Structures are given as C-alpha cells and as structure tokens.
Amino acid sequence: MLKAEMFNLNGGEFIDLGESSIANERYIIRFPSNYGIDICSGELYHCDENTYETAIVTFDDDDIFYLAGNTKDNIFDYQTIENIQELINKVSEMSSQTLLN
C-alpha cells in the first residue's frame, strides 16, 4: 500500500482511490498544471507484487482525468517506488502545454 509520505510529491496532491473491481490499489497524484500520475495494481495491470502500472493523465474542468497524449508513450509497466518518484519529478515540471515523450 502506497502512502503520500513515501514520495517527494513536488507540490502534487496524493489521492487514494482505493480498491475496485479491477484494481487492488489505485492512486492519483495531481499537479497544479492539471497533469497527474495514475498508479494502479491488480490482475489486469502490468505489475507484480512489488511494482505498479503508471500512466500520465490530464484533468478537465470537472476533475475527471484522461490519459495524456499518445497512450502508448504515457503508460509505464512494472514501476518500482523509485521509478514512480522519477516520474513524479518529471511530471511535476510539465507545463499545461507539455507532453512527456
């Protein structure tokens, strides 16, 4: 189980979305730029007991999030805690005009 204290969020907000019918764990880290990181684990995701599947997302005015840009380029399989921190560092610096390529 992830917790906000495990990361340097660089101004992001850590949101625990809890368990669902398809995810054992699911979290969102949202940055002021309206970019964020979706972090999931579960049978349908590319992860194992020590890793997570992550994706870069964007938020609209209704706080609904969507995959950002080219889906293939913004989903990352088997991400460790260290990998997630690296992604936090990159996404937290993205402006509302930037996509990570």
C-alpha positions as CSV (number, residue, x, y, z in Angstrom):
1,M,0.0,0.0,0.0
2,L,1.4,3.4,-1.1
3,K,1.3,6.5,1.1
4,A,2.0,10.1,0.3
5,E,4.9,10.1,2.8
6,M,6.8,7.6,0.6
7,F,7.3,10.3,-2.0
8,N,8.5,13.8,-2.5
9,L,5.3,15.0,-4.3
10,N,6.8,18.3,-5.6
11,G,3.6,20.2,-4.9
12,G,1.3,17.4,-6.1
13,E,-1.7,16.1,-4.3
14,F,-1.8,12.4,-3.4
15,I,-5.3,10.8,-3.7
16,D,-6.1,7.3,-2.7
17,L,-8.9,6.0,-4.9
18,G,-9.0,2.7,-3.0
19,E,-9.8,-0.8,-4.3
20,S,-12.3,-1.5,-7.1
21,S,-13.5,-4.5,-9.1
22,I,-10.4,-4.2,-11.3
23,A,-7.7,-2.6,-9.1
24,N,-6.2,-3.9,-5.9
25,E,-4.8,-0.4,-5.3
26,R,-5.3,2.9,-7.2
27,Y,-3.9,6.3,-6.6
28,I,-3.7,9.6,-8.4
29,I,-1.1,12.3,-7.9
30,R,-2.4,15.6,-9.3
31,F,-0.2,18.6,-10.0
32,P,-1.2,22.3,-10.3
33,S,-0.6,22.1,-14.1
34,N,-3.6,19.6,-14.3
35,Y,-1.2,16.8,-15.2
36,G,-1.1,13.8,-13.0
37,I,0.0,10.2,-12.5
38,D,-2.4,7.3,-12.3
39,I,-0.9,4.4,-10.2
40,C,-2.6,1.0,-10.3
41,S,-2.0,-2.6,-9.2
42,G,-4.1,-5.6,-9.9
43,E,-4.6,-8.6,-12.1
44,L,-5.5,-6.6,-15.2
45,Y,-2.4,-4.3,-14.9
46,H,1.2,-4.9,-16.0
47,C,2.7,-5.2,-12.5
48,D,3.6,-7.7,-9.8
49,E,3.6,-7.7,-6.0
50,N,6.4,-5.1,-5.9
51,T,5.6,-2.9,-8.8
52,Y,2.8,-0.8,-10.3
53,E,1.5,0.3,-13.7
54,T,1.5,4.0,-14.0
55,A,0.2,6.5,-16.6
56,I,0.4,10.2,-17.2
57,V,-3.1,11.7,-17.1
58,T,-4.7,15.1,-17.6
59,F,-7.7,16.6,-15.7
60,D,-10.6,18.5,-17.2
61,D,-12.6,21.3,-15.5
62,D,-14.8,18.6,-13.9
63,D,-11.8,16.9,-12.2
64,I,-12.2,13.9,-14.5
65,F,-8.9,12.5,-15.6
66,Y,-7.9,11.1,-19.0
67,L,-4.7,9.5,-20.4
68,A,-2.5,12.3,-21.6
69,G,-1.4,12.4,-25.3
70,N,-0.3,9.2,-27.1
71,T,-1.5,6.4,-24.8
72,K,1.4,4.1,-25.8
73,D,4.0,6.6,-24.8
74,N,2.4,7.5,-21.4
75,I,1.8,4.1,-19.8
76,F,4.7,2.6,-17.9
77,D,4.7,-1.1,-16.8
78,Y,6.3,-2.7,-13.7
79,Q,7.2,0.6,-12.0
80,T,9.1,0.5,-8.6
81,I,8.8,3.1,-5.9
82,E,12.0,4.6,-7.3
83,N,10.6,4.7,-10.9
84,I,7.4,6.4,-9.6
85,Q,9.5,9.1,-7.9
86,E,11.4,9.7,-11.1
87,L,8.0,10.1,-12.9
88,I,6.8,12.5,-10.2
89,N,9.9,14.6,-10.7
90,K,9.3,14.8,-14.5
91,V,5.5,15.3,-14.5
92,S,5.7,17.9,-11.7
93,E,7.8,20.1,-14.0
94,M,5.4,19.7,-17.0
95,S,3.5,22.8,-18.0
96,S,-0.1,22.7,-19.2
97,Q,1.3,22.8,-22.8
98,T,3.8,19.9,-22.5
99,L,3.6,16.1,-23.0
100,L,6.3,13.7,-21.9
101,N,7.8,12.0,-24.9
